[in-house]
Amino acid sequence: MPDHMHFFAAPGLPELSLESWGKYWKSQFSKAHKDRSKRLQTDHWDTRLRRGESYEEKWQCAVSHPVRHGLVARAEDWPFQGELFKLRWE
């Protein structure tokens, strides 16, 4: 999406809060993109997933956003998506 991102993440350190983790990634984006007009919002909204079924439902919702907003005809046509690592549910 042009104005926000969806992360499915599991910070590896229990003492690392989701808020701190998000601030870190936003700072990395800002360092890489010096253009002040391309900034991320300072706040965040998070949903904590607790089971695999919820993960799949939320993943499908995020993947379909560009289609719902008329940016592409098919979700797979959106170039800014993908997985780095699959989160495992035990």
Helices and strands as residue ranges (DSSP letters): H 18-32, H 52-68, G 75-77
